[in-house]
């Protein structure tokens, strides 16, 4: 009886270890994850800066109010995007 229980526990542990080894992320998967996370953060920042710069050039005189405001908005949106993506995939 004890031998059967021991054998069952050992087999269960072996299956669990094999499953964990199969689910281990590869280098490519980790690289894709980090690249996607980076794009989700950086893209809104860059778009906000370019849009703000364009709006500042359209206004009379030189001002950086739109650039700074939309750059900060891009940071907030990018951070929120990264948070949601990280929370979903971890």
ABEGO torsion letter per residue (X at the ends): XAAAAAAAAAAAAAAAAAAAAAABBBAAAAAAAAAAAAAAAAAAAAAAAAAAAAAAAABBEBBAAAAAAAAAAAAAAAAAAAAAAAAAAX
